[in-house]
Amino acid sequence: QVQLIESGGGQVQAGGSLRLSCAVSGRTFSRNAMGWFRQAPGTEREFVAARPWSGGVKLYADSVKGRFTISGDNAKNTVYLQMNSLKPEDTAVYYCEAGRVPTSKQSHYDYWGQGTQVTVST
């Protein structure tokens, strides 16, 4: 099993920044890849960013490229999502997810946390 606990969400004005954190514990071979997804009310969960647990090539959704950065601190077993230049359309519940391969497909991730709410106001 892998346990994921997200934190760092909140309310911010458009143009502001937030940093989400995801504390990870559990079976290391089940979390070779870490991803961030988000889900707004009435929509499907969508991919935001992903990276191998050990670092390397990062993937981003087109809608967040240049504004969001995924990173990790292996010593702290924590993954981060730095979000800059936030827009109202970024409002959603953000989920940290763990899987075996860093992809943009939700089906490739086996574990996720309870999510953290991000609200961007105009």
C-alpha positions as CSV (number, residue, x, y, z in Angstrom):
1,Q,0.0,0.0,0.0
2,V,1.0,3.6,-0.6
3,Q,-0.4,6.5,1.5
4,L,-0.5,10.0,0.2
5,I,-1.4,13.1,2.1
6,E,-1.8,16.4,0.3
7,S,-1.6,19.8,1.9
8,G,-1.0,23.5,0.9
9,G,-4.3,24.2,-0.8
10,G,-6.3,27.4,-0.1
11,Q,-7.8,30.5,-1.6
12,V,-5.7,32.9,-3.6
13,Q,-6.3,35.8,-6.0
14,A,-5.7,35.4,-9.7
15,G,-2.0,35.9,-10.4
16,G,-1.0,34.5,-7.1
17,S,1.0,31.4,-6.1
18,L,0.5,28.3,-4.0
19,R,2.7,25.3,-3.3
20,L,1.1,22.0,-2.8
21,S,2.9,19.2,-0.9
22,C,2.3,15.5,-0.9
23,A,3.7,13.3,1.8
24,V,4.3,9.8,0.6
25,S,4.7,6.6,2.6
26,G,4.4,2.9,1.8
27,R,5.8,0.4,-0.7
28,T,8.5,2.1,-2.8
29,F,8.1,-0.2,-5.8
30,S,4.5,0.9,-6.1
31,R,5.4,4.6,-6.5
32,N,8.0,4.8,-9.2
33,A,6.0,7.7,-10.7
34,M,4.2,10.6,-9.0
35,G,1.5,12.7,-10.6
36,W,-0.8,15.6,-9.8
37,F,-4.3,15.6,-11.1
38,R,-7.2,18.0,-10.5
39,Q,-11.0,17.8,-10.6
40,A,-13.3,20.8,-10.8
41,P,-17.0,20.4,-9.9
42,G,-18.9,18.6,-12.7
43,T,-15.8,17.6,-14.6
44,E,-13.6,14.6,-14.9
45,R,-10.3,14.4,-13.2
46,E,-7.6,15.8,-15.4
47,F,-3.8,15.4,-15.6
48,V,-1.7,18.3,-14.4
49,A,1.9,17.1,-14.0
50,A,4.0,14.0,-13.5
51,R,7.6,12.9,-12.8
52,P,9.5,9.8,-12.0
53,W,10.0,9.4,-8.3
54,S,13.8,9.4,-8.8
55,G,13.6,12.6,-10.9
56,G,14.1,13.1,-14.6
57,V,11.8,14.1,-17.4
58,K,8.7,15.9,-16.2
59,L,5.4,16.0,-18.0
60,Y,2.9,18.9,-17.9
61,A,-0.6,19.5,-19.2
62,D,-0.5,22.3,-21.8
63,S,-2.8,24.4,-19.7
64,V,-0.2,24.6,-16.9
65,K,3.1,24.6,-18.8
66,G,5.3,27.5,-17.8
67,R,3.2,28.2,-14.7
68,F,3.4,25.0,-12.6
69,T,6.5,23.0,-11.6
70,I,6.5,19.5,-10.1
71,S,9.4,18.6,-7.9
72,G,10.3,16.2,-5.1
73,D,12.5,15.7,-2.1
74,N,13.3,12.0,-1.8
75,A,14.8,12.5,1.7
76,K,11.5,13.9,2.9
77,N,9.4,11.5,0.8
78,T,7.5,14.5,-0.4
79,V,6.4,15.7,-3.8
80,Y,5.5,19.3,-4.5
81,L,3.5,21.3,-7.1
82,Q,4.5,24.9,-7.3
83,M,1.7,26.9,-8.9
84,N,2.4,30.4,-10.1
85,S,0.3,32.9,-12.1
86,L,-2.8,31.1,-11.0
87,K,-6.0,31.6,-12.9
88,P,-9.7,31.1,-11.9
89,E,-9.8,28.1,-14.2
90,D,-7.2,26.4,-12.0
91,T,-9.8,26.2,-9.3
92,A,-10.2,22.5,-8.4
93,V,-9.5,19.8,-5.9
94,Y,-5.9,18.7,-6.5
95,Y,-4.9,15.1,-6.0
96,C,-1.4,13.6,-5.6
97,E,-1.2,10.1,-7.2
98,A,1.4,7.3,-7.3
99,G,1.9,4.8,-10.0
100,R,4.5,2.7,-11.8
101,V,5.0,4.9,-14.9
102,P,4.9,8.7,-15.2
103,T,2.1,9.3,-17.7
104,S,-0.8,11.6,-18.1
105,K,-3.3,8.8,-18.0
106,Q,-5.3,8.5,-14.8
107,S,-5.6,4.7,-15.3
108,H,-1.8,4.3,-14.9
109,Y,-1.9,5.4,-11.2
110,D,-2.9,3.1,-8.4
111,Y,-3.0,5.3,-5.4
112,W,-4.1,8.8,-4.6
113,G,-4.8,11.0,-1.6
114,Q,-7.9,12.7,-0.4
115,G,-7.1,15.9,-2.3
116,T,-6.7,19.6,-1.4
117,Q,-8.9,22.4,-2.5
118,V,-7.4,25.2,-4.6
119,T,-9.7,28.2,-5.2
120,V,-8.5,31.1,-7.4
121,S,-10.7,34.2,-7.3
122,T,-10.8,37.2,-9.7
